């Protein structure tokens, strides 16, 4: 489940893995290669809802809606 900090919604690697049906290693590679822009908080990578939408739209997933990710 996404974390809410103020008005910012953050998704973890685990959130993306479960919602997108990909391996955690794949998500971490996206961060490492700069395809997915995120922030490392402690030892965990997170992506904002805005950056996740940009990534998905760039990958050809039209009209990203966050409610489909947050479950």
PDB file with one MODEL, atoms N, CA, C and O in Angstrom:
MODEL        1
ATOM      1  N   UNK A   1       0.848  -1.182   0.000  1.00  0.00           N
ATOM      2  CA  UNK A   1       0.000   0.000   0.000  1.00  0.00           C
ATOM      3  C   UNK A   1       0.893   1.243   0.000  1.00  0.00           C
ATOM      4  O   UNK A   1       1.909   1.284   0.694  1.00  0.00           O
ATOM      5  N   UNK A   2       0.521   2.223  -0.756  1.00  0.00           N
ATOM      6  CA  UNK A   2       1.280   3.467  -0.869  1.00  0.00           C
ATOM      7  C   UNK A   2       1.320   4.197   0.468  1.00  0.00           C
ATOM      8  O   UNK A   2       0.395   4.104   1.275  1.00  0.00           O
ATOM      9  N   UNK A   3       2.419   4.929   0.681  1.00  0.00           N
ATOM     10  CA  UNK A   3       2.560   5.762   1.871  1.00  0.00           C
ATOM     11  C   UNK A   3       2.183   7.183   1.510  1.00  0.00           C
ATOM     12  O   UNK A   3       2.488   7.656   0.415  1.00  0.00           O
ATOM     13  N   UNK A   4       1.528   7.852   2.416  1.00  0.00           N
ATOM     14  CA  UNK A   4       1.121   9.239   2.205  1.00  0.00           C
ATOM     15  C   UNK A   4       1.938  10.120   3.141  1.00  0.00           C
ATOM     16  O   UNK A   4       1.909   9.932   4.357  1.00  0.00           O
ATOM     17  N   UNK A   5       2.668  11.084   2.575  1.00  0.00           N
ATOM     18  CA  UNK A   5       3.406  12.071   3.355  1.00  0.00           C
ATOM     19  C   UNK A   5       2.893  13.428   2.906  1.00  0.00           C
ATOM     20  O   UNK A   5       3.244  13.921   1.833  1.00  0.00           O
ATOM     21  N   UNK A   6       2.058  14.021   3.743  1.00  0.00           N
ATOM     22  CA  UNK A   6       1.407  15.258   3.338  1.00  0.00           C
ATOM     23  C   UNK A   6       0.532  14.971   2.133  1.00  0.00           C
ATOM     24  O   UNK A   6      -0.342  14.105   2.181  1.00  0.00           O
ATOM     25  N   UNK A   7       0.769  15.701   1.052  1.00  0.00           N
ATOM     26  CA  UNK A   7      -0.001  15.497  -0.176  1.00  0.00           C
ATOM     27  C   UNK A   7       0.699  14.563  -1.156  1.00  0.00           C
ATOM     28  O   UNK A   7       0.197  14.310  -2.251  1.00  0.00           O
ATOM     29  N   UNK A   8       1.860  14.054  -0.756  1.00  0.00           N
ATOM     30  CA  UNK A   8       2.659  13.215  -1.657  1.00  0.00           C
ATOM     31  C   UNK A   8       2.407  11.738  -1.365  1.00  0.00           C
ATOM     32  O   UNK A   8       2.499  11.289  -0.223  1.00  0.00           O
ATOM     33  N   UNK A   9       2.090  11.000  -2.416  1.00  0.00           N
ATOM     34  CA  UNK A   9       1.889   9.562  -2.314  1.00  0.00           C
ATOM     35  C   UNK A   9       3.147   8.871  -2.829  1.00  0.00           C
ATOM     36  O   UNK A   9       3.611   9.156  -3.933  1.00  0.00           O
ATOM     37  N   UNK A  10       3.700   7.959  -2.022  1.00  0.00           N
ATOM     38  CA  UNK A  10       4.913   7.240  -2.387  1.00  0.00           C
ATOM     39  C   UNK A  10       4.643   5.749  -2.513  1.00  0.00           C
ATOM     40  O   UNK A  10       3.961   5.154  -1.678  1.00  0.00           O
ATOM     41  N   UNK A  11       5.186   5.156  -3.566  1.00  0.00           N
ATOM     42  CA  UNK A  11       5.060   3.726  -3.795  1.00  0.00           C
ATOM     43  C   UNK A  11       6.415   3.057  -3.617  1.00  0.00           C
ATOM     44  O   UNK A  11       7.429   3.557  -4.103  1.00  0.00           O
ATOM     45  N   UNK A  12       6.431   1.932  -2.923  1.00  0.00           N
ATOM     46  CA  UNK A  12       7.662   1.186  -2.678  1.00  0.00           C
ATOM     47  C   UNK A  12       7.926   0.201  -3.811  1.00  0.00           C
ATOM     48  O   UNK A  12       7.088   0.000  -4.690  1.00  0.00           O
ATOM     49  N   UNK A  13       9.096  -0.400  -3.770  1.00  0.00           N
ATOM     50  CA  UNK A  13       9.441  -1.444  -4.744  1.00  0.00           C
ATOM     51  C   UNK A  13       8.425  -2.577  -4.641  1.00  0.00           C
ATOM     52  O   UNK A  13       7.987  -3.114  -5.659  1.00  0.00           O
ATOM     53  N   UNK A  14       8.054  -2.940  -3.427  1.00  0.00           N
ATOM     54  CA  UNK A  14       7.089  -4.020  -3.220  1.00  0.00           C
ATOM     55  C   UNK A  14       5.726  -3.655  -3.822  1.00  0.00           C
ATOM     56  O   UNK A  14       5.080  -4.495  -4.447  1.00  0.00           O
ATOM     57  N   UNK A  15       5.290  -2.404  -3.634  1.00  0.00           N
ATOM     58  CA  UNK A  15       4.023  -1.955  -4.225  1.00  0.00           C
ATOM     59  C   UNK A  15       4.050  -2.128  -5.743  1.00  0.00           C
ATOM     60  O   UNK A  15       3.103  -2.644  -6.336  1.00  0.00           O
ATOM     61  N   UNK A  16       5.145  -1.692  -6.360  1.00  0.00           N
ATOM     62  CA  UNK A  16       5.258  -1.765  -7.819  1.00  0.00           C
ATOM     63  C   UNK A  16       5.343  -3.205  -8.297  1.00  0.00           C
ATOM     64  O   UNK A  16       4.736  -3.570  -9.304  1.00  0.00           O
ATOM     65  N   UNK A  17       6.094  -4.015  -7.575  1.00  0.00           N
ATOM     66  CA  UNK A  17       6.229  -5.431  -7.925  1.00  0.00           C
ATOM     67  C   UNK A  17       4.863  -6.099  -7.965  1.00  0.00           C
ATOM     68  O   UNK A  17       4.528  -6.792  -8.925  1.00  0.00           O
ATOM     69  N   UNK A  18       4.083  -5.886  -6.920  1.00  0.00           N
ATOM     70  CA  UNK A  18       2.772  -6.533  -6.824  1.00  0.00           C
ATOM     71  C   UNK A  18       1.783  -5.976  -7.845  1.00  0.00           C
ATOM     72  O   UNK A  18       1.033  -6.735  -8.460  1.00  0.00           O
ATOM     73  N   UNK A  19       1.778  -4.678  -8.025  1.00  0.00           N
ATOM     74  CA  UNK A  19       0.797  -4.050  -8.919  1.00  0.00           C
ATOM     75  C   UNK A  19       1.107  -4.236 -10.391  1.00  0.00           C
ATOM     76  O   UNK A  19       0.200  -4.391 -11.208  1.00  0.00           O
ATOM     77  N   UNK A  20       2.403  -4.222 -10.734  1.00  0.00           N
ATOM     78  CA  UNK A  20       2.799  -4.309 -12.138  1.00  0.00           C
ATOM     79  C   UNK A  20       3.146  -5.733 -12.573  1.00  0.00           C
ATOM     80  O   UNK A  20       3.304  -6.004 -13.763  1.00  0.00           O
ATOM     81  N   UNK A  21       3.264  -6.640 -11.600  1.00  0.00           N
ATOM     82  CA  UNK A  21       3.556  -8.030 -11.931  1.00  0.00           C
ATOM     83  C   UNK A  21       4.963  -8.251 -12.447  1.00  0.00           C
ATOM     84  O   UNK A  21       5.187  -9.070 -13.338  1.00  0.00           O
ATOM     85  N   UNK A  22       5.921  -7.507 -11.875  1.00  0.00           N
ATOM     86  CA  UNK A  22       7.322  -7.661 -12.263  1.00  0.00           C
ATOM     87  C   UNK A  22       8.142  -8.047 -11.038  1.00  0.00           C
ATOM     88  O   UNK A  22       7.669  -7.955  -9.906  1.00  0.00           O
ATOM     89  N   UNK A  23       9.367  -8.478 -11.277  1.00  0.00           N
ATOM     90  CA  UNK A  23      10.283  -8.854 -10.216  1.00  0.00           C
ATOM     91  C   UNK A  23      10.822  -7.608  -9.520  1.00  0.00           C
ATOM     92  O   UNK A  23      10.983  -6.566 -10.155  1.00  0.00           O
ATOM     93  N   UNK A  24      11.104  -7.708  -8.211  1.00  0.00           N
ATOM     94  CA  UNK A  24      11.693  -6.579  -7.477  1.00  0.00           C
ATOM     95  C   UNK A  24      13.000  -6.127  -8.113  1.00  0.00           C
ATOM     96  O   UNK A  24      13.294  -4.932  -8.142  1.00  0.00           O
ATOM     97  N   UNK A  25      13.774  -7.057  -8.614  1.00  0.00           N
ATOM     98  CA  UNK A  25      15.048  -6.719  -9.259  1.00  0.00           C
ATOM     99  C   UNK A  25      14.818  -5.825 -10.472  1.00  0.00           C
ATOM    100  O   UNK A  25      15.597  -4.907 -10.728  1.00  0.00           O
ATOM    101  N   UNK A  26      13.756  -6.091 -11.211  1.00  0.00           N
ATOM    102  CA  UNK A  26      13.408  -5.280 -12.385  1.00  0.00           C
ATOM    103  C   UNK A  26      13.125  -3.846 -11.959  1.00  0.00           C
ATOM    104  O   UNK A  26      13.621  -2.904 -12.577  1.00  0.00           O
ATOM    105  N   UNK A  27      12.333  -3.679 -10.913  1.00  0.00           N
ATOM    106  CA  UNK A  27      12.004  -2.339 -10.423  1.00  0.00           C
ATOM    107  C   UNK A  27      13.275  -1.618  -9.982  1.00  0.00           C
ATOM    108  O   UNK A  27      13.462  -0.445 -10.306  1.00  0.00           O
ATOM    109  N   UNK A  28      14.134  -2.293  -9.261  1.00  0.00           N
ATOM    110  CA  UNK A  28      15.391  -1.666  -8.801  1.00  0.00           C
ATOM    111  C   UNK A  28      16.281  -1.280  -9.982  1.00  0.00           C
ATOM    112  O   UNK A  28      16.960  -0.254  -9.939  1.00  0.00           O
ATOM    113  N   UNK A  29      16.280  -2.092 -11.024  1.00  0.00           N
ATOM    114  CA  UNK A  29      17.049  -1.762 -12.235  1.00  0.00           C
ATOM    115  C   UNK A  29      16.489  -0.507 -12.901  1.00  0.00           C
ATOM    116  O   UNK A  29      17.252   0.321 -13.398  1.00  0.00           O
ATOM    117  N   UNK A  30      15.173  -0.359 -12.914  1.00  0.00           N
ATOM    118  CA  UNK A  30      14.569   0.851 -13.473  1.00  0.00           C
ATOM    119  C   UNK A  30      15.061   2.085 -12.732  1.00  0.00           C
ATOM    120  O   UNK A  30      15.362   3.107 -13.348  1.00  0.00           O
ATOM    121  N   UNK A  31      15.141   1.988 -11.403  1.00  0.00           N
ATOM    122  CA  UNK A  31      15.668   3.105 -10.613  1.00  0.00           C
ATOM    123  C   UNK A  31      17.141   3.339 -10.940  1.00  0.00           C
ATOM    124  O   UNK A  31      17.552   4.470 -11.201  1.00  0.00           O
ATOM    125  N   UNK A  32      17.922   2.281 -10.927  1.00  0.00           N
ATOM    126  CA  UNK A  32      19.369   2.369 -11.152  1.00  0.00           C
ATOM    127  C   UNK A  32      19.699   2.975 -12.516  1.00  0.00           C
ATOM    128  O   UNK A  32      20.625   3.777 -12.634  1.00  0.00           O
ATOM    129  N   UNK A  33      18.944   2.591 -13.540  1.00  0.00           N
ATOM    130  CA  UNK A  33      19.194   3.074 -14.900  1.00  0.00           C
ATOM    131  C   UNK A  33      18.546   4.425 -15.189  1.00  0.00           C
ATOM    132  O   UNK A  33      18.739   4.994 -16.264  1.00  0.00           O
ATOM    133  N   UNK A  34      17.772   4.939 -14.221  1.00  0.00           N
ATOM    134  CA  UNK A  34      17.150   6.244 -14.400  1.00  0.00           C
ATOM    135  C   UNK A  34      15.866   6.226 -15.203  1.00  0.00           C
ATOM    136  O   UNK A  34      15.321   7.283 -15.521  1.00  0.00           O
ATOM    137  N   UNK A  35      15.376   5.052 -15.535  1.00  0.00           N
ATOM    138  CA  UNK A  35      14.104   4.970 -16.274  1.00  0.00           C
ATOM    139  C   UNK A  35      12.944   5.390 -15.388  1.00  0.00           C
ATOM    140  O   UNK A  35      11.977   5.991 -15.855  1.00  0.00           O
ATOM    141  N   UNK A  36      13.050   5.068 -14.106  1.00  0.00           N
ATOM    142  CA  UNK A  36      12.038   5.410 -13.120  1.00  0.00           C
ATOM    143  C   UNK A  36      12.707   6.298 -12.083  1.00  0.00           C
ATOM    144  O   UNK A  36      13.656   5.875 -11.423  1.00  0.00           O
ATOM    145  N   UNK A  37      12.220   7.525 -11.934  1.00  0.00           N
ATOM    146  CA  UNK A  37      12.830   8.474 -11.012  1.00  0.00           C
ATOM    147  C   UNK A  37      12.230   8.300  -9.633  1.00  0.00           C
ATOM    148  O   UNK A  37      11.019   8.409  -9.444  1.00  0.00           O
ATOM    149  N   UNK A  38      13.102   8.026  -8.669  1.00  0.00           N
ATOM    150  CA  UNK A  38      12.645   7.804  -7.309  1.00  0.00           C
ATOM    151  C   UNK A  38      13.615   8.364  -6.298  1.00  0.00           C
ATOM    152  O   UNK A  38      14.592   9.030  -6.640  1.00  0.00           O
ATOM    153  N   UNK A  39      13.323   8.081  -5.048  1.00  0.00           N
ATOM    154  CA  UNK A  39      14.154   8.538  -3.942  1.00  0.00           C
ATOM    155  C   UNK A  39      14.374   7.356  -3.009  1.00  0.00           C
ATOM    156  O   UNK A  39      13.478   6.544  -2.776  1.00  0.00           O
ATOM    157  N   UNK A  40      15.584   7.285  -2.487  1.00  0.00           N
ATOM    158  CA  UNK A  40      15.905   6.231  -1.543  1.00  0.00           C
ATOM    159  C   UNK A  40      15.718   6.802  -0.143  1.00  0.00           C
ATOM    160  O   UNK A  40      16.373   7.775   0.230  1.00  0.00           O
ATOM    161  N   UNK A  41      14.838   6.203   0.617  1.00  0.00           N
ATOM    162  CA  UNK A  41      14.597   6.605   1.999  1.00  0.00           C
ATOM    163  C   UNK A  41      15.131   5.471   2.862  1.00  0.00           C
ATOM    164  O   UNK A  41      14.553   4.386   2.912  1.00  0.00           O
ATOM    165  N   UNK A  42      16.249   5.741   3.545  1.00  0.00           N
ATOM    166  CA  UNK A  42      16.932   4.664   4.268  1.00  0.00           C
ATOM    167  C   UNK A  42      17.504   3.693   3.267  1.00  0.00           C
ATOM    168  O   UNK A  42      18.383   4.044   2.480  1.00  0.00           O
ATOM    169  N   UNK A  43      17.009   2.477   3.293  1.00  0.00           N
ATOM    170  CA  UNK A  43      17.491   1.460   2.344  1.00  0.00           C
ATOM    171  C   UNK A  43      16.443   1.122   1.285  1.00  0.00           C
ATOM    172  O   UNK A  43      16.674   0.260   0.438  1.00  0.00           O
ATOM    173  N   UNK A  44      15.306   1.789   1.327  1.00  0.00           N
ATOM    174  CA  UNK A  44      14.196   1.476   0.432  1.00  0.00           C
ATOM    175  C   UNK A  44      13.993   2.541  -0.639  1.00  0.00           C
ATOM    176  O   UNK A  44      14.017   3.737  -0.352  1.00  0.00           O
ATOM    177  N   UNK A  45      13.792   2.095  -1.874  1.00  0.00           N
ATOM    178  CA  UNK A  45      13.450   2.995  -2.978  1.00  0.00           C
ATOM    179  C   UNK A  45      11.954   3.273  -2.975  1.00  0.00           C
ATOM    180  O   UNK A  45      11.145   2.385  -2.704  1.00  0.00           O
ATOM    181  N   UNK A  46      11.596   4.521  -3.282  1.00  0.00           N
ATOM    182  CA  UNK A  46      10.195   4.918  -3.421  1.00  0.00           C
ATOM    183  C   UNK A  46      10.059   5.838  -4.631  1.00  0.00           C
ATOM    184  O   UNK A  46      11.002   6.532  -5.011  1.00  0.00           O
ATOM    185  N   UNK A  47       8.882   5.830  -5.219  1.00  0.00           N
ATOM    186  CA  UNK A  47       8.582   6.706  -6.350  1.00  0.00           C
ATOM    187  C   UNK A  47       7.304   7.466  -6.029  1.00  0.00           C
ATOM    188  O   UNK A  47       6.372   6.922  -5.437  1.00  0.00           O
ATOM    189  N   UNK A  48       7.276   8.730  -6.430  1.00  0.00           N
ATOM    190  CA  UNK A  48       6.062   9.511  -6.220  1.00  0.00           C
ATOM    191  C   UNK A  48       5.012   9.095  -7.245  1.00  0.00           C
ATOM    192  O   UNK A  48       5.327   8.532  -8.294  1.00  0.00           O
ATOM    193  N   UNK A  49       3.782   9.382  -6.919  1.00  0.00           N
ATOM    194  CA  UNK A  49       2.684   9.097  -7.828  1.00  0.00           C
ATOM    195  C   UNK A  49       2.902   9.810  -9.169  1.00  0.00           C
ATOM    196  O   UNK A  49       2.640   9.247 -10.232  1.00  0.00           O
ATOM    197  N   UNK A  50       3.378  11.041  -9.102  1.00  0.00           N
ATOM    198  CA  UNK A  50       3.625  11.821 -10.326  1.00  0.00           C
ATOM    199  C   UNK A  50       4.678  11.156 -11.205  1.00  0.00           C
ATOM    200  O   UNK A  50       4.471  10.998 -12.408  1.00  0.00           O
ATOM    201  N   UNK A  51       5.811  10.762 -10.611  1.00  0.00           N
ATOM    202  CA  UNK A  51       6.870  10.131 -11.402  1.00  0.00           C
ATOM    203  C   UNK A  51       6.471   8.749 -11.897  1.00  0.00           C
ATOM    204  O   UNK A  51       6.895   8.333 -12.976  1.00  0.00           O
ATOM    205  N   UNK A  52       5.665   8.034 -11.125  1.00  0.00           N
ATOM    206  CA  UNK A  52       5.172   6.738 -11.585  1.00  0.00           C
ATOM    207  C   UNK A  52       4.278   6.925 -12.809  1.00  0.00           C
ATOM    208  O   UNK A  52       4.372   6.166 -13.774  1.00  0.00           O
ATOM    209  N   UNK A  53       3.419   7.927 -12.767  1.00  0.00           N
ATOM    210  CA  UNK A  53       2.562   8.214 -13.915  1.00  0.00           C
ATOM    211  C   UNK A  53       3.362   8.555 -15.153  1.00  0.00           C
ATOM    212  O   UNK A  53       3.046   8.084 -16.246  1.00  0.00           O
ATOM    213  N   UNK A  54       4.403   9.373 -14.995  1.00  0.00           N
ATOM    214  CA  UNK A  54       5.265   9.731 -16.135  1.00  0.00           C
ATOM    215  C   UNK A  54       5.934   8.494 -16.714  1.00  0.00           C
ATOM    216  O   UNK A  54       5.993   8.327 -17.932  1.00  0.00           O
ATOM    217  N   UNK A  55       6.437   7.626 -15.840  1.00  0.00           N
ATOM    218  CA  UNK A  55       7.098   6.402 -16.280  1.00  0.00           C
ATOM    219  C   UNK A  55       6.128   5.512 -17.057  1.00  0.00           C
ATOM    220  O   UNK A  55       6.443   5.046 -18.152  1.00  0.00           O
ATOM    221  N   UNK A  56       4.956   5.281 -16.486  1.00  0.00           N
ATOM    222  CA  UNK A  56       3.989   4.392 -17.135  1.00  0.00           C
ATOM    223  C   UNK A  56       3.505   4.964 -18.460  1.00  0.00           C
ATOM    224  O   UNK A  56       3.345   4.227 -19.432  1.00  0.00           O
ATOM    225  N   UNK A  57       3.275   6.256 -18.504  1.00  0.00           N
ATOM    226  CA  UNK A  57       2.848   6.873 -19.762  1.00  0.00           C
ATOM    227  C   UNK A  57       3.944   6.796 -20.814  1.00  0.00           C
ATOM    228  O   UNK A  57       3.657   6.593 -21.993  1.00  0.00           O
ATOM    229  N   UNK A  58       5.196   6.957 -20.401  1.00  0.00           N
ATOM    230  CA  UNK A  58       6.324   6.845 -21.329  1.00  0.00           C
ATOM    231  C   UNK A  58       6.483   5.413 -21.835  1.00  0.00           C
ATOM    232  O   UNK A  58       6.968   5.190 -22.944  1.00  0.00           O
ATOM    233  N   UNK A  59       6.076   4.450 -21.020  1.00  0.00           N
ATOM    234  CA  UNK A  59       6.171   3.040 -21.406  1.00  0.00           C
ATOM    235  C   UNK A  59       4.979   2.584 -22.241  1.00  0.00           C
ATOM    236  O   UNK A  59       4.908   1.426 -22.653  1.00  0.00           O
ATOM    237  N   UNK A  60       4.052   3.491 -22.485  1.00  0.00           N
ATOM    238  CA  UNK A  60       2.919   3.155 -23.346  1.00  0.00           C
ATOM    239  C   UNK A  60       1.656   2.765 -22.613  1.00  0.00           C
ATOM    240  O   UNK A  60       0.705   2.282 -23.228  1.00  0.00           O
ATOM    241  N   UNK A  61       1.632   2.967 -21.304  1.00  0.00           N
ATOM    242  CA  UNK A  61       0.413   2.697 -20.537  1.00  0.00           C
ATOM    243  C   UNK A  61      -0.369   4.002 -20.514  1.00  0.00           C
ATOM    244  O   UNK A  61      -0.061   4.908 -19.740  1.00  0.00           O
ATOM    245  N   UNK A  62      -1.370   4.088 -21.358  1.00  0.00           N
ATOM    246  CA  UNK A  62      -2.114   5.341 -21.537  1.00  0.00           C
ATOM    247  C   UNK A  62      -2.977   5.659 -20.328  1.00  0.00           C
ATOM    248  O   UNK A  62      -3.502   4.762 -19.668  1.00  0.00           O
ATOM    249  N   UNK A  63      -3.114   6.940 -20.051  1.00  0.00           N
ATOM    250  CA  UNK A  63      -4.023   7.434 -19.020  1.00  0.00           C
ATOM    251  C   UNK A  63      -3.852   6.725 -17.681  1.00  0.00           C
ATOM    252  O   UNK A  63      -4.800   6.141 -17.157  1.00  0.00           O
ATOM    253  N   UNK A  64      -2.654   6.777 -17.137  1.00  0.00           N
ATOM    254  CA  UNK A  64      -2.372   6.201 -15.829  1.00  0.00           C
ATOM    255  C   UNK A  64      -3.323   6.749 -14.775  1.00  0.00           C
ATOM    256  O   UNK A  64      -3.541   7.957 -14.693  1.00  0.00           O
ATOM    257  N   UNK A  65      -3.878   5.867 -13.983  1.00  0.00           N
ATOM    258  CA  UNK A  65      -4.739   6.247 -12.859  1.00  0.00           C
ATOM    259  C   UNK A  65      -4.174   5.585 -11.614  1.00  0.00           C
ATOM    260  O   UNK A  65      -4.009   4.366 -11.583  1.00  0.00           O
ATOM    261  N   UNK A  66      -3.873   6.382 -10.574  1.00  0.00           N
ATOM    262  CA  UNK A  66      -3.236   5.844  -9.375  1.00  0.00           C
ATOM    263  C   UNK A  66      -4.109   4.853  -8.632  1.00  0.00           C
ATOM    264  O   UNK A  66      -3.575   3.983  -7.945  1.00  0.00           O
ATOM    265  N   UNK A  67      -5.420   4.942  -8.736  1.00  0.00           N
ATOM    266  CA  UNK A  67      -6.290   4.022  -8.008  1.00  0.00           C
ATOM    267  C   UNK A  67      -6.118   2.584  -8.490  1.00  0.00           C
ATOM    268  O   UNK A  67      -6.493   1.649  -7.782  1.00  0.00           O
ATOM    269  N   UNK A  68      -5.560   2.394  -9.677  1.00  0.00           N
ATOM    270  CA  UNK A  68      -5.311   1.038 -10.156  1.00  0.00           C
ATOM    271  C   UNK A  68      -4.060   0.436  -9.530  1.00  0.00           C
ATOM    272  O   UNK A  68      -3.890  -0.783  -9.544  1.00  0.00           O
ATOM    273  N   UNK A  69      -3.180   1.276  -8.980  1.00  0.00           N
ATOM    274  CA  UNK A  69      -1.976   0.811  -8.328  1.00  0.00           C
ATOM    275  C   UNK A  69      -2.209   0.626  -6.837  1.00  0.00           C
ATOM    276  O   UNK A  69      -1.785  -0.377  -6.263  1.00  0.00           O
ATOM    277  N   UNK A  70      -2.870   1.568  -6.212  1.00  0.00           N
ATOM    278  CA  UNK A  70      -2.993   1.555  -4.745  1.00  0.00           C
ATOM    279  C   UNK A  70      -3.912   0.473  -4.222  1.00  0.00           C
ATOM    280  O   UNK A  70      -3.986   0.258  -3.012  1.00  0.00           O
ATOM    281  N   UNK A  71      -4.610  -0.209  -5.103  1.00  0.00           N
ATOM    282  CA  UNK A  71      -5.417  -1.350  -4.717  1.00  0.00           C
ATOM    283  C   UNK A  71      -6.652  -0.955  -4.030  1.00  0.00           C
ATOM    284  O   UNK A  71      -7.443  -1.814  -3.640  1.00  0.00           O
TER     285      UNK A  71
ENDMDL
END
